[in-house]
C-alpha cells in the first residue's frame, strides 16, 4: 500500500470521528454568528482611531462579541498582547498581590509560565517574577500523569487566592484537560474556597469542544490570537474573558490603572480580528481533523503517539514520542520542508527566550509563531516529544502526512 492509499484508507475508517468534529464546528460557528448578529457588527466597526484610542467603537463591539462567544461578563481582545504568555501574565499580575497564593492544578505549567511565576529562569528573570513580587506558589503534582483530585482537595483552603488550570498539556506528556476535567477541578476548588479564582489557560483549546471553560465554572480565561481564536489571519494579540472584576484588573496590568480597557489604539486590526474569530470554528475543525488523521497514521506505522485517534479531543495538539533527539529533529525538518513559507529552511535546536532547554521548531507560517498553522516543535529533552498542531486547512495536513510517509517508504 503506497502513502496515498494508506491515507485514503485511514480517512474511510475515520468517518465517525470526523462527523463528531464537524458537529462541534457547526455548533460553534452558529454561536459565533449569533454573537456577531446580536452585537450588530457593521463596517464602521472596522475603522480605526489613533493616539490614545479613546471612543473606539470597533474595539468596544469586538470585546462584546468575544464576551458573548465565551459566555463571559466581560472580555478584552487586544493586538497589544505580545504572546499568549504575556496575556496570561497580565491575568496573574493583575489579580494577585503580595502574600496571595497561587496553585497550579495540574503539575508544572508550560515552560514560559514557569519563568513568569519564578520557578525557572535566570536570576534577572526571577527578580521580575510573581514570586519576587511576594506571591506564594505551589503546585499539585501529577498522579500517574493525571490530575490528582484528592491532593488538589487537600491543598485548597481559604489561603489560596487563585488556581491556575492549564488546559493543554504544554511540553509534557500528561493528557490535556477536557472541559469535564476543568469542571471537576472548579467544583473542588469552589467547595473548599468559594472566593478562589479559577483561572484557565485556554490556549490551543478554543472551539475544540462545544463548551468553553467559563461554562464549566471557571472565573477567568485567556488565550492567544495567533492560535485558535484568530482563525489563522490575526497578526498578533490575545484575549481575556470572564468575570468583569477580574478582566478589569487584568486590563489594568496591560495598560495602567485608570486606563484599563478604555485605551489603546488598535492599529487598523479590527477587521482581521473580527474576521479571524468568525473563521475560527472552521479552521479549528480542520486542524482537529488533521490531528486525528495523524494519530491514526502514526499508530499504524508504529509511533507512540497521543491522544489516540478515537479519543475525545480538547485541544489541537498531537504529540509523538520519539525517545531520542535524532528522529525528533528529522520529523520537524520534514514538516518544515512541507511548509508554504520557508520550506527550504532547515530548523535546528536553539535556545529561545522563555525556555530552559533548547527547542526545535518547524514553523513555515504566514504569521510568525502561529500554531493554528501547521507546525511542529519540541524541547530537546527526554522523552523527546514532537508536538504537532494546527493546519489552516485539512488538505495541507493530509498532504504533509502523505509526503512524510513517502519519505519513510
N, C-alpha and C positions, 0 to 999 in steps of 0.2 A: 504494500500500500504506500503510494507516494504521499507527500505532505499535504497536497490539496485534497486528496481523497480522505486522508485522516481528519482534516479539518471539517469536511463536509459530513463525515460520519459522526463526528463529535457534535456538530450542530443539530443533527437529526435526533440525537439522544437527549438534547437539552431543551426540547420544546416546552416541557412543563415549567422548567426553571425560568426560561425566557418570558413565558406568559405571565408569571408572577411578577417579574421585574417590570414588565410593561404595564401591568395593572397599577403598580405603585407609581410609575411615571404618570399615568393618566390621572390618578387621584391628585398628585402633587401639582400637575400642570393646571388642573381646574382650580385648585386652591390659590395658586399664584395669579391666574387670570382673574379670579374673583377679587383679589386684593387690588389689582390694577383698576378694575371697573369701579369698585366701591370707593376708591380714593380719587376717581375722576382724573387719572393721568392724562395729560394733554401735551401738545407740542411745546407750550410755553414753559413746561417743567424741564425741558431740555436746555433752556437758555442758562447762561452763567452770569455771575456777578464777580466783581473784582475786589481787591483790597481786603477789608475785614470780612467780607462775605455776609454782611447783615441782610436781613429780609430776603433770603434766598428761598423762593417758593419751591423750586425743584428739590432742593435739599430737604425741606420740611416734608414734602409729599413722599419722597424716597424713603425717609425714616418711617413714615406711617405705613407704607407698603411693606417694608421689612417687618415692622411690628405685627401687622396682620398675618403675614405669611408664617411667622414663627410663634404666633399666639402670645404675644408679649404686650405688657402695658406700654412699653416704650422701646424704641430701637434707634441706633445711630449706625449709618453706613457711610464711611469716610475714606476718601482716597489718601488721607494723611497718615493712616496706619502703614508703617513700613513693611510689616510682615504679620503673620499670624502670632508670632511670639510677642511682637510689640502690642498687638491688640490684647492678648491675654495679660501682658504685664500691666497695661492700663487698668484692667479689671482688678488685678491683685493689689497694686499700689494704691488704686483709688478707693478700695473698700477695706483695706487692712491698716491698722495703726500700731505703733509700738506697744508691745505687750499682748497684742492679739495673737491667736493661734490658728495656723493653717495646717490641715491634714490632707495628704494625698490618699485617696481611697483605694487606689489600685497599684500599689508599689511605687517605684520611682517614676516620675514623669519623663517626658521627652527630653532629650539631651539639652536643647536650648533653654528649656524651662528650669532645669537644674541650675543653670547659671543665673537666671533671674531670681530664683529662690535663695541661692547661695551655697548649695551643697556641692557645686563643681565650679571650675573656672580658676583663673589665676588670681593673684592677690588683688590686683586692681579691679577686676570684675567683682570679686566678693565684697569689696568695700562699698559697692553700689547696690548690693542685693537686698532682698527683703530681710534676710537675717541680720545684715548690717544695720538695717533701719529698726531693729528691735522686734521684728515679727518672729514668733516662735514657730517651729516647724517640726512635723513628724509625718510618718507615712505608714500605712497599713501594709505589711509585707504580703506578697502573694502567697497563696497556699496551693500547691500543685499547679502553679502557673495561672491561677484564677483568683478572683476577689475573695478574700477571707471575710465573709459577712459576720461571723461570730467575733473575730478580732476587731472589726470595724465597730460593732456594737459596744465592745469593751472600751474602746478608745474615745468614743464620743461622749462628752459631758458638757456642762454649762460653760466650760472654759474655752471650748472650740468655737472660733468665730466663722470659719469658712472651711468647707470641704471641697477640694479640687478633684473633679471626676474627668479623667481623660478618656474620651470615647474611643479613639483609635489607639491601636497598640503602640504606635511610635516605633522606635528602633528596639523592640523587644519581641519575644516570641509568644507572649500571652495572647489570648483571644481578645479582639476588640470588644467593647462593651455594647451589648444590644440595648435598645430602649427599655426592655424589660429589666435588664441588669441595672440600668440607671435608675429606674423607678424603684427597684428594691433598695438600692443604696439611699435614695432620697427618703424613703419611708423609714428606714432605720435611723438616719440622721435626725429627721424631724421628730421621731418618737422619743429620742434622747434629749434633743435640744431644738425646740421649735424655732428659735431665733437664729440658728446657724444657717449661713448662706450656702446653698448647694450650687456650686459653680461648675459648669460643664464646658470643657474644651471640646467644641463641636467640629473641629477641623476634620475634613475628609468624610463626614457623616451626613451632611445636609442632603435631603431628598432621597436618601437610600432607603428609608422606611417611610411609612405613611404617617408616623408621628415624629415629632421633634422633642428634645429633652424638656422644654418648658411644659409640655403636655403630660410629662411623666413626673412632675413635682420639682423640677429644678427652678431656681430663682434667677439664674443669670447664665447666659451662654455667649460664646464668642467664636469667631472664625475668620478665615482669610478669604478675600475676594478673588485671589488667584488660585483658589481651589474651587470646590463645588459651586457655591452660590454666584460666582462670577460668570458662569457659563462659558469660560474659555476666552472671553473677549474683554473683560475688565482688566485694565492695565496695572492696577495696584490697589491696595486698600484692605480694609477689614470691616467687620460689623460686630456690634454688641447688642444684645436684646435681653429683655427680662423685666423684672420689677423696676418701676421708674426710678426709685431712690438709688438703686444700685447702678443703673445705667447712667444716671446723672453724676454720680461720684466717679465713675469711670471716665466720663466725658471731661470732667474737671482735670483729670490726670492727663488726658490727651492735649487739652488746651491750657486753661487756667481757671481757678475759682472765679466766678463772676462772668466767665465766658461760656464755659461748658459746651453744650451742643449748639449754641446760638451763633457761633462764629466759625470762620474758616472757608475761604473761597475754594470752590471745587474744581477749578481749572478746566472747565468745559468737559467734565467727565460724566455729567448726569445721564446723557442718553445711553452711553455704554453700560452704566451701572443698572439702569432700568432694563435695558435690552438683555444684558447678561443674566440678570435674575430671571427674566421671563424665559430665557432659553435653558436655564439650569436643569430643570427636571428631565428634559430630553437628553441633554449632554451627559448628565449623571447616569441615566438609564443605559446609554451606550457604553459608558465606562464600566458599569457593573456587569453588563453582558460580556464585555471583553474579558473582565477578570474571571468570570465563571467559565468561559471558554478556555482561558489559560489554565485554570485549575484542572479542568478535565484533561487537557493535553499533557500537562506536567505529570499528572497521575499516571497516564497511560505510558509515558516514556520513562517512568521510574524515578521522578524527582520527588523529594519530600517537600510538600507544598501545603500552605494553609491560607484561608479556610478551604475546605473541600468544595467541590463544585455544587454539591447538593445541600450545603449548609446555608442557613439564613444569613443574609448579609447585613452589616451595619455600617460599613464604610467601603471605599473604593479600592482598598489595598489588597494585593495578593503577594504573599511572601513565599520565597523559595529558599530553602536551607541547603547550602552547598557544602558546608563543613570545612572548607579551606579557601584561601584567598584567590587562587588562580581561576577556578570556574566562576566565582563571583565577578571578577574583573572581565572575564570573557563574555559573560552574559550581558553586562552593562555596555560593553563595547558593541555587541551585536545590536542591542536596542538603539544605541546612538547611531549606528550606521543605517538604521531604518527610520530615522527622524527626518521630517521635512526641512528642518533648519539645522545647519552644522552637521549634516550627515557624514561629512568627510573627516570630522574631528575624532581623535582617539582620547576618550576620557582616561584619566589616571587618578589614583588615590591622592588626596591632598587634604591638608588641614583647612577647615572652614570656620569662620567666626561662629562661636556658639556650640562647637562640638569638641569633645575631648579627644576623640580618635580621628585618624584620617578617614575621609569619606570619599567614596567613588560615586559620581553622579552622571547618569546618562540623561540628558535633557535637551534634546534639539527642539526647543519650544519657541513659539512666537512671542510669548511673554516670559521673560527670564524668571526661572524658578517656578513656573506654573506647574502644579501637579494634578490639574484636571486634564492637562495634555499628557499624552503617553510618555512616561518616563520610568526610570528605574534607578535606585540608589541603595546604598547600604554602608554602614560603618565597617572599617577594616578591623574587626574583632570577632572572636568566636561567638556564635557558630557560623559566621559569615553568611548573612542572610541578605538576599536581594529583595527589596521592596518595590514591586511593580505597581503602578497606579495610572489611572487616567486613560485618556483617549477621547479626542474631540468627536470622533465618530467610531462606531463599531468596526467599520471596514478597515480602518487603519490598524486597529489591534489585530484583526484577523490576518491582514497582510503581514504584519510583523511576526506573528506566530508561524505563519507559513514559511517565511524566509528563515526563521530560526530553526525550524525543522529541516529545511533544505540544507542548512549548514551542518546540522548533526548528521544527516544522511551522507 
